[in-house]
Structure formats: C-alpha cells, structure tokens
Amino acid sequence: MADIKMKKLKTKKYRCLDCGNEFKGIGKRVVCPSCQSDNVEESS
C-alpha cells in the first residue's frame, strides 16, 4: 500500500455580499453555502 501524504488545505474567510453569511472556502469560484450566491468577498 502506498504511503500518501496529504498537505493541509488552507481555507480563506469569505463574506457573502447578498445575505451577509460569513464562511470559510477554498478555490477560485467560492459560493455562499447559505444562498448559493457567488457575490462574495474575502474577509479578514
């Protein structure tokens, strides 16, 4: 059996500009899990 090492994925914090939900996400196209909007911004 091969020994596979997984790197820890770094999530970023986002805020939905439509519903105000704050969440963590990964990837180029982040979608709000509450309202499925892609109108999100990275938050600090």
C-alpha positions in Angstrom: 0.0 0.0 0.0 1.4 3.4 -1.0 2.1 6.0 1.7 0.2 9.1 0.6 0.9 12.4 2.4 -1.8 15.0 2.2 -1.0 18.7 2.6 -3.3 20.7 4.7 -5.5 22.9 2.6 -5.6 26.5 3.6 -9.1 28.0 3.7 -9.8 31.6 3.4 -12.6 33.6 5.2 -15.3 35.0 3.0 -18.5 37.1 3.5 -21.5 36.9 1.2 -22.5 40.4 0.0 -26.1 39.2 -0.7 -27.0 37.6 2.6 -24.2 38.6 5.0 -23.1 35.0 5.8 -19.5 34.5 6.9 -17.8 31.3 6.0 -14.6 29.6 5.0 -13.9 28.5 1.5 -11.3 27.0 -0.9 -10.9 27.5 -4.7 -11.2 30.1 -7.4 -15.0 30.2 -7.5 -16.3 30.4 -4.0 -20.1 30.2 -3.5 -22.0 31.0 -0.3 -23.3 27.8 1.3 -26.4 29.6 2.6 -27.8 31.3 -0.5 -25.6 29.8 -3.3 -24.6 33.3 -4.4 -21.2 33.9 -5.9 -21.3 37.6 -4.9 -18.7 37.1 -2.1 -15.6 38.9 -0.9 -12.6 37.7 1.0 -12.7 39.0 4.6 -10.0 39.3 7.3 
